[in-house]
């Protein structure tokens, strides 16, 4: 199966997306489960539990499809949740307890609920990794520009007492040190590019394989390595 390597922009935005998506999924899942259990004596909790279970499964499939699109790989996700599962008329033909029993007996329900909960720490990790790696690389690249602007505007030499200067000959000026930092940033560009893409592939593969584990065992990996 031919797959494309993910682009840097798509991989970077996917890593950023996981944090807000994780917050929303985690909050709605936890609130839905807790409220549905608490309201079951009033019978309001039963339809709420059904809605929460379907939301978790639906969001898990959507997460996998979004991973396919942003990471630029052909879709390999089988819709484990059919579109008619979300049509009110379809479920209206069955009783409330029959629908609840069907949801609670479906393993995909528990997988979806668990993934929406786990997606929050995954989102925090992916967001922190993406922002930190890109910010450090950009800071190194713009070191000469920042040094020049600060020195000319408010007279601050940010490299005057830099610890790195102890490793260099004393005749190196602050401007030369800033250029060295920029050179390090240039050398790290391929590393940053590779790290962002590999990280996005890792997190995207989790969503795809959780949504359709049978496809991953059957053959082609959902997302190709960079």
MOFEN-V984890 format. One line per field, one symbol per residue. ss: DSSP state (H for helix, E for strand, L for the rest). Layout:
ss=???
This chain:
ss=LLLLLLLHHHHHHHHHHHHHHHHHHHHHHHHHHHHHHHLHHHLHHHHHHHHHHHHHHHHHHHHHHHHHHHLLLLLLLLLLLLHHHHLHHHHHLLLHHHHHHHHHLLHHHHHHHHHHHHHHHHHHHHHHHHHHHHHHHHHHHLHHHHHHHHHHHLLLLLLLLLHHHHHLLLLLLHHHHHHHHHHHHHHHHHHHHHHHHHHHHHHHHHHHHHHLHHHHHHLLLLLLLL
